[in-house]
Amino acid sequence: MSSPVTTAALQKSEGLHPGMGLHPAKGSAFVSLEDPATPRTVTKQELTDHLVDTMELTGKESKRLVESFFNTIRATLAAGEEVKLHGFGNFTLHDKRARPGRNPQTGEVVPIAARRVVTFRASPLLKEACLAGGNRAAVDEQG
């Protein structure tokens, strides 16, 4: 009778970071093994580590690539342009007008200044992937 393999043992044997597991179709180490109902955040460091593991880049190269990617998005939005990432989504800028607000505790009217906000709209492929949830193989066949 074989003993069950724990998530921690799998991660250790595959040299993976905590919370990450092997992708069933591609052997990628970027699928969460945690409870899908528990919210989780992917960090820039995890993106960097993923590039090291899958693209055979050095740690420094991966970090520069991730930083450059986000700096380009920041600079593009700061210049007033939209960012469109096919198969992922669009970052757009919207100018909000000044308007009166209300302090919920006192009921006092408080002015809210005009401002520019960034919004994100997910692509249909991303929406479908999110709706598919745990069915990772079906999502990967499409993208």
N, C-alpha and C positions, 0 to 999 in steps of 0.2 A: 504494500500500500504506500503510495507516494504522499509526502507531506505537501500541504498547500503552499504555494509561493505567495508571499506577502508583497504588497506594493513596494514597501521599503526595500525588500530583497531584490525585486526586479529593478528598481531604480539604481541600486548599488551595483548590481551585476552588469547593467548596461551603461554605467557611468553617467546617469541622468541626474538632473537637479530635482530637489523635492517637489512633488506635485506634478511631475511630468512623466509621461509614459510613451511607449513606442506606438507609432501610428500603425494601425493594422495593415494598411495597403502599401505604404511606402517606407516603413521603418523609420519615419521621422520621429524625433523626440519632442514634438510640440503638441501633444494632446494631453489634456488634464485628466488625471486619474481620480481627482477629488470628486466629491458629491456634486452633481450638476446643479443641485438646488442651492448650493452655497456659492455666493458671489465670490469671484476671484479676479484679481487684477494682474495683467501681464505687464512687466516692467521693461524698461529699455535694456537693463542688464540681461534679462531673460531673452530678449530679442538678439542681443549680442552673442550670448552663449549659444543660441540656436544656430546662428550663422557660423560660429566656430565649428559646431558639431556637424552641420549639414553641407556647408559650402567649402570646407577645408581652408578657411581664412584664419589668419592669426587673430588673437584677441584684440590687438591694436587696430588691425585692418577692419575687423567687425565693428569695433566701437566707433571708428571714424565713419564707416558707412552708415550706421544707425544715426549718429549725430548729424551727419551731412543731410540725410533724408529729412529729419525733423527740422533742421535749420532752413532747408529749402522750402518746406511747407510754411514755416513761420515767415520767412522773408517774402514769399509770394503773397500771403494774406496781408502782411503789413504794407505791401505795395498796392493793395486794393484789388488784387486779382483773385479769381476763384481757383481752387485746386480740384481737379477731376482725376480720380484714380479708377480706371476701368475695372469693373468687377468688384470694387470695394465701395466707393461712394464719392460724394462731392462735398467739399468744404466751401461754403459761400458766406459772403459778408452782407449784413443787413443793417441799414441805418434806422435806429429807433428814434422817434420824435420825443421831445420833452413832454411830460404829462404829469398830472397831479396824482399823488399816491396818498395813502392813508395809513397812519400809525394804528395798528390793530388794537393796541392797549388803550390809547387815549382818544382815538377817533380824529386826531388832529390831521389836517391836510398838510402833506409834505411834498414839495416839488421833486420830481425825479428828472434828472438831467438827460438831455439827448445823448445817445451813445451809439457806437458801432459794435455789433455782436457777430460772432462767428457761429454758424450753424452747420450741422452735418446731416446729410441725407444719404442713407444707405442705398446701395444699388440693389436691384432685384436679386442678383446672385447672392449678395450678403444676407439679404432678408430671408431668402430661401434656406441658406446655410444655418441661420439662427433658428428658423422654424424646424429644421430637420433635427436639431439638437444632437442627440447621441448617435444618430445614423451617419457617422463620419465617412464611410465608404461611398455612400450615395452622393455626398457633397463633393468628394474629391474626384469622382468620375466626371463631374460637370466642369470643374475648374482646372 
